Amino acid sequence: MERQKPIPVIWDDTYLDIGFRSDLIIENKVIVEIKSVEKLSNAHLKQLLTYIKITDLKLGLLINFNEALIKNGIKRVVYGL
C-alpha cells in the first residue's frame, strides 16, 4: 500500500512530476480516494475516474467518512474492464 503517492501527468509536451497525489494505491491495483463531505458529488466521481485513467488502473474506491454507516459512503468505480 502506498499513501500520498505522487503521480506524474503528461499533457501534450508538458510533463508534471506531481500531477496529483493519490490518497492510497493498494497493490498497484486499486486507487482509493478519501473524502469527508456532506454528500459525494459527480465532481468527486469524475476526479477518481481521471485518477484511474492516468494511472492505467482499472478499479477505484471513493470513500466518504462523513456517513452514519461507512457502507453508505463507499462508491466503486470501474474503467476498462
N, CA, C and O of each residue as an XYZ file, in Angstrom:
324
protein
N       0.845     -1.173      0.000
C       0.000      0.000      0.000
C       0.893      1.239      0.000
O       1.873      1.319      0.740
N       0.537      2.184     -0.830
C       1.273      3.446     -0.893
C       0.320      4.583     -0.556
O      -0.812      4.626     -1.036
N       0.794      5.499      0.272
C      -0.022      6.659      0.663
C       0.553      7.927      0.070
O       1.769      8.097     -0.025
N      -0.350      8.819     -0.330
C       0.036     10.123     -0.885
C       1.113      9.976     -1.963
O       2.081     10.736     -2.004
N       0.922      8.986     -2.829
C       1.889      8.735     -3.894
C       1.755      9.800     -4.978
O       0.668     10.003     -5.518
N       2.851     10.479     -5.298
C       2.796     11.461     -6.384
C       2.673     10.745     -7.729
O       3.403      9.795     -8.012
N       1.749     11.213     -8.541
C       1.513     10.621     -9.858
C       1.840     11.669    -10.917
O       1.225     12.735    -10.945
N       2.808     11.370    -11.792
C       3.146     12.333    -12.847
C       2.058     12.390    -13.917
O       1.333     11.421    -14.142
N       1.965     13.537    -14.565
C       0.985     13.734    -15.633
C       1.703     14.316    -16.841
O       2.507     15.240    -16.715
N       1.402     13.764    -18.019
C       1.945     14.292    -19.272
C       0.770     14.805    -20.095
O      -0.169     14.065    -20.384
N       0.833     16.068    -20.465
C      -0.225     16.691    -21.267
C       0.434     17.413    -22.425
O       1.202     18.351    -22.213
N       0.144     16.990    -23.650
C       0.828     17.480    -24.841
C       2.327     17.308    -24.633
O       2.795     16.177    -24.500
N       3.083     18.382    -24.601
C       4.526     18.291    -24.381
C       4.916     18.707    -22.971
O       6.097     18.909    -22.688
N       3.940     18.836    -22.090
C       4.203     19.290    -20.725
C       4.220     18.101    -19.773
O       3.295     17.289    -19.760
N       5.278     18.008    -18.980
C       5.419     16.931    -18.003
C       5.394     17.531    -16.605
O       6.182     18.423    -16.292
N       4.492     17.042    -15.771
C       4.419     17.469    -14.373
C       4.835     16.302    -13.490
O       4.215     15.239    -13.525
N       5.886     16.499    -12.696
C       6.342     15.429    -11.803
C       5.241     14.984    -10.856
O       5.067     13.791    -10.605
N       4.502     15.949    -10.334
C       3.407     15.642     -9.420
C       2.142     16.274     -9.987
O       1.820     17.423     -9.686
N       1.427     15.509    -10.814
C       0.165     15.989    -11.362
C      -0.912     15.960    -10.299
O      -1.759     16.850    -10.221
N      -0.863     14.919     -9.480
C      -1.746     14.814     -8.323
C      -1.147     13.814     -7.353
O      -0.196     13.106     -7.684
N      -1.705     13.759     -6.162
C      -1.294     12.776     -5.156
C      -2.488     11.885     -4.847
O      -3.550     12.353     -4.438
N      -2.286     10.608     -5.050
C      -3.362      9.668     -4.729
C      -3.391      9.455     -3.218
O      -2.344      9.409     -2.572
N      -4.589      9.327     -2.660
C      -4.687      9.065     -1.222
C      -4.077      7.705     -0.899
O      -3.220      7.597     -0.022
N      -4.519      6.669     -1.606
C      -3.983      5.317     -1.416
C      -3.951      4.584     -2.749
O      -4.858      4.728     -3.569
N      -2.909      3.803     -2.956
C      -2.879      2.836     -4.046
C      -2.538      1.502     -3.403
O      -1.510      1.359     -2.741
N      -3.416      0.528     -3.609
C      -3.267     -0.763     -2.950
C      -2.825     -1.806     -3.972
O      -3.533     -2.088     -4.939
N      -1.638     -2.375     -3.738
C      -1.051     -3.435     -4.560
C      -1.060     -3.117     -6.052
O      -1.215     -4.012     -6.881
N      -0.893     -1.850     -6.387
C      -0.895     -1.389     -7.783
C      -2.114     -1.875     -8.557
O      -2.040     -2.106     -9.764
N      -3.247     -2.030     -7.852
C      -4.470     -2.499     -8.498
C      -5.665     -1.602     -8.233
O      -6.529     -1.449     -9.096
N      -5.722     -1.011     -7.054
C      -6.890     -0.226     -6.655
C      -6.428      1.137     -6.158
O      -5.532      1.232     -5.319
N      -7.044      2.181     -6.678
C      -6.772      3.524     -6.177
C      -7.942      3.934     -5.285
O      -9.105      3.746     -5.641
N      -7.619      4.491     -4.132
C      -8.638      4.871     -3.156
C      -8.567      6.375     -2.932
O      -7.509      6.920     -2.617
N      -9.696      7.029     -3.098
C      -9.802      8.466     -2.839
C     -10.685      8.639     -1.608
O     -11.809      8.139     -1.566
N     -10.175      9.344     -0.618
C     -10.864      9.504      0.658
C     -11.421     10.914      0.775
O     -10.732     11.898      0.510
N     -12.682     10.989      1.177
C     -13.354     12.274      1.378
C     -14.049     12.272      2.730
O     -14.282     11.220      3.325
N     -14.374     13.461      3.200
C     -15.234     13.627      4.368
C     -16.106     14.846      4.083
O     -15.826     15.959      4.530
N     -17.166     14.599      3.327
C     -18.043     15.672      2.859
C     -19.493     15.325      3.172
O     -19.829     14.173      3.444
N     -20.344     16.348      3.128
C     -21.774     16.141      3.379
C     -22.350     15.081      2.439
O     -23.066     14.174      2.863
N     -22.017     15.221      1.140
C     -22.523     14.283      0.143
C     -21.525     14.208     -1.001
O     -21.002     15.234     -1.436
N     -21.259     13.004     -1.492
C     -20.391     12.851     -2.650
C     -21.083     13.441     -3.876
O     -22.292     13.291     -4.055
N     -20.303     14.108     -4.710
C     -20.861     14.732     -5.914
C     -20.295     14.057     -7.162
O     -19.379     13.238     -7.083
N     -20.855     14.415     -8.306
C     -20.331     13.918     -9.578
C     -18.885     14.356     -9.784
O     -18.104     13.641    -10.412
N     -18.525     15.518     -9.262
C     -17.145     16.002     -9.383
C     -16.180     15.052     -8.684
O     -15.079     14.815     -9.180
N     -16.578     14.508     -7.544
C     -15.726     13.549     -6.831
C     -15.550     12.273     -7.659
O     -14.446     11.735     -7.750
N     -16.635     11.796     -8.257
C     -16.559     10.597     -9.100
C     -15.697     10.842    -10.333
O     -14.911      9.977    -10.720
N     -15.837     12.009    -10.953
C     -15.031     12.344    -12.130
C     -13.553     12.463    -11.762
O     -12.681     12.063    -12.534
N     -13.278     13.016    -10.579
C     -11.899     13.123    -10.109
C     -11.278     11.732     -9.997
O     -10.167     11.507    -10.476
N     -11.986     10.808     -9.371
C     -11.469      9.450     -9.223
C     -11.309      8.776    -10.582
O     -10.315      8.088    -10.811
N     -12.258      8.958    -11.475
C     -12.158      8.364    -12.805
C     -10.932      8.894    -13.549
O     -10.250      8.134    -14.237
N     -10.654     10.173    -13.419
C      -9.451     10.752    -14.023
C      -8.200     10.113    -13.439
O      -7.278      9.771    -14.179
N      -8.157      9.948    -12.126
C      -7.011      9.304    -11.476
C      -6.825      7.876    -11.984
O      -5.699      7.439    -12.223
N      -7.931      7.151    -12.148
C      -7.863      5.774    -12.648
C      -7.270      5.758    -14.054
O      -6.397      4.943    -14.350
N      -7.734      6.645    -14.910
C      -7.246      6.693    -16.291
C      -5.771      7.052    -16.352
O      -5.015      6.440    -17.107
N      -5.352      8.038    -15.566
C      -3.959      8.491    -15.593
C      -3.006      7.401    -15.112
O      -1.892      7.284    -15.623
N      -3.432      6.610    -14.142
C      -2.570      5.575    -13.572
C      -2.665      4.247    -14.308
O      -1.946      3.306    -13.971
N      -3.538      4.151    -15.305
C      -3.773      2.896    -16.036
C      -4.289      1.781    -15.135
O      -4.137      0.602    -15.454
N      -4.891      2.147    -14.022
C      -5.537      1.152    -13.177
C      -6.960      0.946    -13.687
O      -7.435      1.702    -14.534
N      -7.628     -0.064    -13.179
C      -8.980     -0.384    -13.645
C     -10.043     -0.150    -12.585
O     -11.225     -0.039    -12.911
N      -9.641     -0.072    -11.318
C     -10.610     -0.036    -10.227
C     -10.263      1.055     -9.228
O      -9.098      1.261     -8.886
N     -11.297      1.750     -8.767
C     -11.115      2.771     -7.741
C     -12.241      2.722     -6.730
O     -13.355      2.301     -7.038
N     -11.938      3.155     -5.528
C     -12.937      3.280     -4.473
C     -12.958      4.718     -3.997
O     -11.917      5.310     -3.711
N     -14.146      5.265     -3.918
C     -14.358      6.604     -3.380
C     -15.037      6.413     -2.036
O     -16.154      5.900     -1.965
N     -14.365      6.826     -0.971
C     -14.879      6.581      0.377
C     -15.142      7.903      1.073
O     -14.252      8.743      1.208
N     -16.389      8.073      1.515
C     -16.792      9.261      2.266
C     -16.972      8.861      3.730
O     -17.858      8.073      4.062
N     -16.131      9.408      4.595
C     -16.193      9.074      6.016
C     -17.234      9.889      6.776
O     -17.393      9.711      7.984
N     -17.936     10.771      6.095
C     -18.962     11.581      6.750
C     -20.342     10.933      6.566
O     -21.293     11.592      6.145
N     -20.439      9.666      6.878
C     -21.691      8.907      6.794
C     -21.921      8.204      8.125
O     -20.970      7.814      8.802
N     -23.179      8.046      8.493
C     -23.501      7.329      9.729
C     -23.042      5.873      9.634
O     -22.494      5.326     10.591
N     -23.268      5.250      8.475
C     -22.785      3.899      8.200
C     -21.768      3.986      7.070
O     -22.086      4.476      5.986
N     -20.555      3.518      7.312
C     -19.488      3.662      6.322
C     -19.848      2.974      5.004
O     -19.423      3.427      3.941
N     -20.631      1.879      5.058
C     -21.005      1.187      3.822
C     -21.806      2.087      2.884
O     -21.796      1.877      1.671
N     -22.491      3.076      3.426
C     -23.246      4.021      2.600
C     -22.345      5.059      1.936
O     -22.780      5.777      1.036
N     -21.102      5.136      2.375
C     -20.185      6.130      1.837
C     -19.148      5.570      0.886
O     -18.180      6.257      0.561
N     -19.328      4.334      0.430
C     -18.353      3.707     -0.464
C     -18.939      3.578     -1.864
O     -20.008      2.999     -2.056
N     -18.220      4.128     -2.837
C     -18.609      4.016     -4.247
C     -17.477      3.319     -4.992
O     -16.309      3.674     -4.838
N     -17.830      2.338     -5.790
C     -16.859      1.595     -6.591
C     -16.899      2.141     -8.010
O     -17.973      2.293     -8.592
N     -15.730      2.435     -8.566
C     -15.635      2.972     -9.922
C     -14.730      2.048    -10.733
O     -13.594      1.773    -10.347
N     -15.254      1.574    -11.862
C     -14.516      0.656    -12.725
C     -14.335      1.308    -14.087
O     -15.250      1.950    -14.602
N     -13.140      1.140    -14.673
C     -12.875      1.684    -16.001
C     -12.080      0.658    -16.813
O     -11.033      0.185    -16.372
N     -12.575      0.328    -17.975
C     -11.822     -0.503    -18.911
C     -11.822     -1.992    -18.627
O     -10.934     -2.694    -19.110
N     -12.766     -2.501    -17.872
C     -12.826     -3.955    -17.648
C     -13.795     -4.601    -18.601
O     -13.980     -5.817    -18.564
